[in-house]
Amino acid sequence: MEASPVVQRFRDSITELSRRLGELGPSARLLIGSLAIILAMGFFLVSQYAAGPSMSPIKVRIEDKATAISKVRELGYEVEDGGTDVILVDVREKRSITEMLENDGLAPTIDDAAAAVGSGSWQAESEMQETWRRARVAEAEKNIRMIEGVDSVNILVSTGKRKAFVLDGPAPKASVNVRMKSRELDRSTAESIAFIALAVENDLELDNIRVVDGGNGRTYTFGEDGSGTGGDYLSKVRDFERDAIARLSRVVRVAFPRAMVSVNAQILVADISEQKTQIGKPVKAERSKRTNESRTPAGAGVSGSPGFRSNAGTAQAQMGGVASINGNPASGVDVATRETEEIENVVGVPGVRTDISQRANHPVKVTAAILLSEAEVKAAIRANADGTLADGETAVEVTAAELELEKTRIRTEIVALLEPLVDNSSLREGGVGEVKVAIMPFASDSRLQAADTTSVVETFAGITEGDSGRALKNAGLVGLALASLAMMFMMVRRSSEPETMPTVDELAGVPPVLEDDAQVVVGEADEVTPALVGVELDDEELRRKQMLDQLNELIKKEPTEVATLLRRWMRTEG
């Protein structure tokens, strides 16, 4: 199979590189090797430092700085004190930490900055309305974050501005995106959040508010049927189905871990009005007390003449003189006094009356579909049959009849598990509907054994994690450093040795003188052209020499092609 041009070019490059390295001396090869090791160690160190955390500043509120630092440390992030109102965090986690601090009210948001800038300068009416709206949104988000279990919240408001020459513009709408800490957002919490969001816009109505659970994407709306307290029928059904699926899955997956459960429910929505009265012990109490006092003179004088003369005594008394009636002074001590006091005692029975009105949801019918893995069901049947086998007997293959019996048994147990979830009282007469159990081979059954084995790469990745991984990395760095130092020392040692140069006689081609005259020289040496004697070559010799060099190079690189050419040449000559 002929190699691709890229692979062939790569092979040629490797061959050329090895040839050039072979032509170099030992010192040069040691120098290149040490440089390569130092370069690899440098790349390793750069990658280590680049992978390390680099800190980035985040501005926080001065009064909440200590709280922000402790909050970030509780989440497992690295944090440092960066100054008066600044903390330093890992640059890779800066965005998530900033959002978390803003949601908790520990860091100033963009809305706060805009409000601070516009507070001391002149603003148009539209800008002031926008600033006030942002302030109301920030306050509503802060109040929602105070609800137990809420992790973060974001309120988006469509103000519904009226267009020109249009009397009735679009109504304002609001969308509240809420993310819970450890649980899902339920309807009661969503209703509370919707009522808090009403304060964001003056004309905002409950029908135009939508609360979204950021964890699972569930949306809660509040229409006129419940006025925000009951919600729509479909959402109630979905809430019950999710709860039933979660409960049933937890029970079924104890025996069949890969079971798939689906539940469909019918809900009866009813208005319930209750009156509770608490009656106490009879109590005797004083209900009223009245006192009447009257004063009457003992003797009356004779009436005076008509006109102003009849009031003379009164006038003199007002001016400080002695009062007189018809000229006779009136006595001030002849007065009768009478007091009347009436007390009414009553006996009453105290009591407290409480009126309760609510919308109740009664599940009256539940249907379910269960999908089980054929491999898991067969394994359960074999496990149950192993206890009944005698010694030496082996388990036989599970038949279709045994699977059908197991399906019927599982269906009966599922019906028994669903019965407590249905309102089967005499008033509503609920019950469990159809329960379908299917046993099918899952596509992942054949890959169970392969999934249990781990690859060499995963094993190596696991080894390099944690404290042992850091120790291996440090050991690798130390090994590379020692290897580069050893190669450099060897290079210095080789370079320090004096190189033996040829003598003049050797360069001139003079044969060496024999040390012992008794030595016998066998044979006779041919005459050799001295090394420094010039050789005259003509053009034909040069062309022949070039052709031979090219042929030798071609034989080294492509021996197969040369063999093919030789065979063709031999056939042609023959």
Buried (B, 14 or more C-beta within 10 A) or exposed (E): EEEEEEEEEEEEEEEEEEEEEEEEEEBBBBBBBBEEBBEEBEEBEEEEEEEEEEBBBBBBBEEBBEBBBEBBEEEEBEBEEBEEBEBBBBEEBBEEBBBBBBBBBBBBBEBBEBBEEBEEEEEEEEEEEBBEBBBBBBEBBBBBBEBEEBBBBBBEBBBBEEEEEEEEEEBBBBBBBBBBEEEBBBBEBBBBBBBBBBEBBEEBBBBBBBBBBBBEEBEBBBEEEBEBBBBBEEBBBBBBBBBBBEBBBEEBEEEBEEBBBBBBBBBBBEEEEEEEEEEEEEEEEEEEEEEEEEEEEEEEBEEBEEEEEEEBBEEBBEEEEEBBBBEEEBEEEEEEEEEEEEEEEEEEEEEEEEEEEEBEBBBBBBBBBBBBBBBBBBEBBBEEBEEEEEEEEEEEEBEEEBBEEBBEEBBEBBBEBBEEBBBBEEEBEBBBBEBEBEBEEBEEBEEEEEEEEEEEEEEEEEEBEEEEBEEEEEEEBEEBEEBBEEBBEBBEEBBEEEEEEEEEEEEEEEEEEEEEEEEEEEEEEEEEEEEEEEEEEEEEEEEEEEEEEEEEEEEEEEEEEBEEEEEEEEEEEE
